[in-house]
Amino acid sequence: MPDEVMTEGSALEDEILVEGIMAAGALIALADEKLDISETLTLESLLAGPELLQRCNTEHALGLYSFYVKLLRENFSQGKEEALEAISLCREDIEGPALIVRGGIAVAQADNELSECEVSMIEEICEAVGIEGFDTLGMAGSKPTETN
C-alpha cells in the first residue's frame, strides 16, 4: 500500500509540474503578443526531455498549453494570474522551479528573439517559483534582442 500511495502522490506532483511548465510556456509565448510555431514546437520537445516529463501524456500536456494560450488570448491579465498560480504550485518541488524557468527560457529563445516583455515574464515566473532570477540561472547580463 505505501508504494501505491507514493506512486499516486508522485503522479500528482508530475501533473502539477507539467501544468506549471505548460502555463509558463504559454505566458512566455504570448508575452510579446505573437505566438510563433517555433515556441510551441520547443515546448513540445521539452516533453521528451527530462525523465520527469517523459512520464506525462504529451497530448494532455499540449492540451494544458492550449488551455492557457486560449485563456491568455481571451483576457491576458486574468489568464496571467491563473497561469502564475499554477506555476507557483511547483515552488516546493525540488527540481520543478528550475525546469519551469529553463523551459520558459527555451520557449523565449525559440523564435531567435528575446524581447523585453519575455525577459519581464521570465522574471515574474522566477518570482512565482522562488528563484532569484537570471543571476541564479547564470543569465546575468542577458539582454533582450529584437529582430525586424
N, C-alpha and C positions, 0 to 999 in steps of 0.2 A: 504493500500500500504506500509506504513512503516514497518509493521510486515513481509511482503513478502520480502522486501529488506533486513531486518535484518536476516531472515532465509537464504536467498541466501548468504549473507556475512558470516554467521555462518557456512554454509556448505562448503564454500570455505576455511575458516580457518581450519575446521576439515580435509579437504582434504590435505591441506599443512602440517598440523601436522602429519597425518597418513603417508604421504610420507617421512617426516623427520624421523619418528620413523623407518620406513622400511629401509631407507637409512642407518641410524645409525646401525640397526641390521645387515645389510649386511656387512658394514665396519668392525664391531667387529667380526662377524662370520668368515670373511676371513682374519682378521689381522694376525692370526697365520698360514695362508695358508692352514688350514684344516677346511672344512665345516662339522660340526658334526650335525647329525639329532636332537640332543637334543637342539641345539641352535635354529634351525628353529622351533621346537615344542614350545620352550619357547616364542619365538616371537609371534607365533600364539596364544598362551594362553593369551598374553598381550592384544590381540584384544578384548577379552571378559571381560577385566578388567575395568578400569575406565569408567565412564558413557560417557565421551567424545569419547572414542574409540568404544563404543558399537554402535554408530550411523554410523559406517563405514561398508562398504561391505567387509567382510572378504576375499572373492575371489579376489576382486580388490586390497586390501591391500597386499595380498600374491603375486599378480602379480607384484606389485611395488617392493617388496622384490626380486623376481626372476629377474626382470629387473636390479636391482643394483648388484645382485650377478653375473649375466652374464657380465655386464659392467666391474666389478672389475676383473673378471677372464680373460677377453679379454685384458685389459690394466689397471693394478691396479692404476697407478698414475693418469691417466685421469679419471677413474671411481671414485677414491677417491675425486678428485677435484669436480666432478659433485655431488657426494653424500654430501660432506661438504657444497656445495652451497645450496642444497635442505634443509639441516639441518639448515643452517644459516637463512633461510626464517622464521623460527619459533622463532627467537631471541626476537621479540617484544610480543609474546604471553605470557600471564600471567602464565599459567601452563605448556606450551609446553616444554620449556627447561628442566625442572625437569623431565617431563615424558620421554623425549628423552634419557636423561642421565641414569635415573633409568632403563629404558628398555634396554639400551645398557649394563649396568652392569649385569642385569639379564641374557642377552644373553652370556656375557663373562663368567659368573659363571655356565652356564648350563652344561658344559662338565666337571665340577669339576676341571678345570684348569683356572688359571688367569695368563696368560703369560705376559711377559714384553711388547710385541707388542700390546696386548689387552689393557693393562694399558695405554700405549702411545696413542693408538687410542681413548680411553675414554677421555684422557686429550685434544686431538685435538678437539673432539666433544664438550667438555666443553667450549673450546675457541670459537668455531663456534657459540655457543648459548649464550655466555656471562656469563657463570658460572665460578667462580674462580677455580674450580677443586675439588679434593677429600676433601679438608678441608671444603668446603661449604656443601658437601653431608655427612659429618660425616665419611668419609672414610680415614682420615689422617692416615698414617702409614700402609695402606693396602699394602701388599707385594704380588708380583707375586708368584704363586705356579706352579710348574711343576710336572707332574707325568709321569712316564715312563711305 
